[in-house]
Amino acid sequence: MNDSNGFVSFELIFEFFFSKKFQETRQQSVFQTMQRMRDKKTEIAETLRELGVGDVQDDKSVKDLIEHLMNAYDSLCTQEKLWAELLEDLNKLEKKEE
């Protein structure tokens, strides 16, 4: 398991990385990350509704906040798309291994 210096062998790490258990853990981690992003997007959308997006805003600080929240929402959408692509790539790799 460990070499003479107390380090875990490369073969063991490689075997674990490609093990079914690690693949499941990796997928679960991606799903959890994506769920957190969806939760944050929901929070942002609720806040935007409360701030009256679409209504005429005279208060500059409210306008700035709305702009900031919309940018954050867009950023989360982009990240979510990238995580979905990662999950798709992981699934393709797993199918190749089978």
C-alpha positions as CSV (number, residue, x, y, z in Angstrom):
1,M,0.0,0.0,0.0
2,N,2.7,2.6,1.1
3,D,6.2,2.6,-0.3
4,S,9.3,2.7,1.9
5,N,8.9,6.5,2.3
6,G,5.3,6.2,3.6
7,F,3.7,7.4,0.3
8,V,0.8,5.8,-1.3
9,S,1.8,4.1,-4.6
10,F,0.8,5.7,-7.9
11,E,-0.9,2.4,-8.9
12,L,-3.1,2.6,-5.8
13,I,-4.1,6.2,-6.5
14,F,-4.8,5.3,-10.2
15,E,-6.9,2.3,-9.2
16,F,-8.9,4.3,-6.7
17,F,-9.4,7.2,-9.2
18,F,-10.9,4.9,-11.7
19,S,-12.8,2.8,-9.2
20,K,-16.6,2.6,-9.3
21,K,-16.8,4.0,-5.8
22,F,-14.8,7.1,-6.7
23,Q,-16.8,7.6,-9.9
24,E,-20.0,7.6,-7.8
25,T,-18.5,10.0,-5.3
26,R,-17.4,12.2,-8.2
27,Q,-20.8,12.2,-9.8
28,Q,-22.5,12.9,-6.4
29,S,-20.2,15.8,-5.9
30,V,-21.1,17.3,-9.3
31,F,-24.8,16.8,-8.6
32,Q,-24.4,18.6,-5.2
33,T,-22.5,21.5,-6.7
34,M,-25.2,21.9,-9.4
35,Q,-28.0,21.7,-6.8
36,R,-26.3,24.5,-4.8
37,M,-26.1,26.6,-7.9
38,R,-29.8,26.0,-8.6
39,D,-30.6,27.0,-5.0
40,K,-28.6,30.2,-5.3
41,K,-30.3,31.0,-8.6
42,T,-33.7,30.5,-6.9
43,E,-32.6,32.9,-4.1
44,I,-31.5,35.5,-6.6
45,A,-34.7,35.2,-8.6
46,E,-36.8,35.7,-5.5
47,T,-34.8,38.7,-4.5
48,L,-35.1,40.2,-7.9
49,R,-38.9,39.8,-7.8
50,E,-39.0,41.4,-4.4
51,L,-36.9,44.4,-5.8
52,G,-39.4,44.8,-8.5
53,V,-37.4,43.9,-11.6
54,G,-39.2,45.4,-14.6
55,D,-40.6,48.3,-12.5
56,V,-39.2,51.7,-13.0
57,Q,-36.5,52.2,-10.4
58,D,-35.5,55.7,-9.4
59,D,-33.1,54.6,-6.6
60,K,-29.6,54.2,-8.1
61,S,-28.6,51.8,-5.3
62,V,-31.5,49.5,-6.1
63,K,-30.7,49.7,-9.8
64,D,-27.1,48.7,-9.0
65,L,-28.2,45.9,-6.8
66,I,-30.5,44.6,-9.5
67,E,-27.7,44.8,-12.1
68,H,-25.3,42.9,-9.7
69,L,-27.9,40.2,-9.0
70,M,-28.6,39.7,-12.7
71,N,-24.9,39.4,-13.4
72,A,-24.6,36.8,-10.6
73,Y,-27.5,34.9,-12.0
74,D,-26.0,34.9,-15.5
75,S,-22.7,33.7,-14.0
76,L,-24.4,30.9,-12.2
77,C,-26.2,29.8,-15.4
78,T,-22.8,29.7,-17.2
79,Q,-21.2,27.7,-14.4
80,E,-24.1,25.3,-14.3
81,K,-23.8,24.7,-18.0
82,L,-20.1,23.9,-17.6
83,W,-20.8,21.5,-14.7
84,A,-23.4,19.8,-16.8
85,E,-20.8,19.4,-19.6
86,L,-18.4,18.0,-17.0
87,L,-20.9,15.5,-15.9
88,E,-21.6,14.5,-19.5
89,D,-17.9,14.0,-20.1
90,L,-17.5,11.9,-16.9
91,N,-20.4,9.7,-18.0
92,K,-18.7,9.2,-21.4
93,L,-15.5,8.3,-19.8
94,E,-17.2,5.7,-17.6
95,K,-18.9,4.2,-20.6
96,K,-15.6,3.8,-22.3
97,E,-14.2,2.0,-19.3
98,E,-17.0,-0.6,-19.3
